[in-house]
Amino acid sequence: MTEEDIHAAALQYVRKVSGFRAPAAHNREVFDQAVAAVAAATAALLAGLEVRGTH
């Protein structure tokens, strides 16, 4: 999964939860911060997962 994939997924999540496809100017900063936080959490999750072989 690329950084672009992670960012796109984070953006989709924040849009879904907030109910805004594109936030108003006065909400842009908090919206962008939320996208960055979700992307960072997702990247940390993927980096920390241990994938074992299938049986």
N, C-alpha and C positions, 0 to 999 in steps of 0.2 A: 504494500500500500504506500503510495507516494504522499508527500506533504500536501499536494494539491487535493488528493482524495480525502485526506483527513480534514482539511479546511472545508471542502465542499460538504462533508458529512456534518461538521460542526455548524456550518451555516444553515443547513437544512434543519437540524435539531433546534437551533435557536429560533428560526422562523416558525417552526411548528409550535414550540412552547410559548413563544411571545404572541403569536397570532398575527405578526407583521411580516409581510414579504419584504418590504423596504421601510425601515423606520423613518419617522419624521426627523428633521434636523435636530430637534431638541432631545431625541432619544438615540441618535447615532453613536455617541461615545459609549454609552452603556451597552448598546447592542454589539458594537465591535469588541468591547472588552469581554462580553459573554462568549462570543465566537472564539476569541483567542483562548479563553480559559477552557472551553470545551475541547478545542483542538489540542491544547497542551495536555489535558487529562487523557485524551484518546491516545496521543503519541506515547505518553508514559505507560499506559496500559499495554499497548502493543509492544513496547520495548521490554516490558517486564514479564510478558507471558512466556512460559516454557512450553514449547510444543513438543510433544512426544510422538513417537511413531504409532501408527494405527495397528491394531491387532487383527 
